[in-house]
Amino acid sequence: MGWRIELLIIPLLLDLMLWLGPRFGVAPIFNALAESYATAAGMEGLTCK
């Protein structure tokens, strides 16, 4: 049985990076977007076309 260790290293390294790396979420992005819309809605003289 021929083991191809180079074919196993890449997925193992990727799994380790995803498991041990920083956590990303979309909530801060949506919060910033909602805040910018709320700021724009409170501006005087802003017209919607």
N, C-alpha and C positions, 0 to 999 in steps of 0.2 A: 504494500500500500504506500503510494508516494505522497508524502505530506508536502504541501506548498505553503511554507510558513509566511512567505511574503503576501500571500492572499489573505491570511488571517490577521496580519499586523494592522492593516489600514482600518478595517471595521472595529477592531479592538481599541485602537487609539481614538477613533471617533467616538465610540461609546464612553470611554474614559473622559474625554473632553466634555461631552454633554452631561455626564453624570456629576463630575467634579467642578465644572465651570460655573460661571455666574448664571443666575436665573433671570430670564427676561419675561416681561409681561406686557400686555397691551393696555392695561388700565391707566398707567400714567400718560400714555399718548392720548387716549380718549378724554381724560380729565383736562389736559392742556387744551385740547380742541374745544371742549365744552366751555372752558373759561374764556377762550378767545371769542367764541360766539356770544357769550354773555356780555363781554366787554363791548363788542361791536354793537350789540342790541341797545346798550345804554348810552351810546353816543348821540349827541344832538346833531341834527342836520344830515344824518345818514339816510340816503334814499335807496330803496330797492327797485330794481328795474325788472 
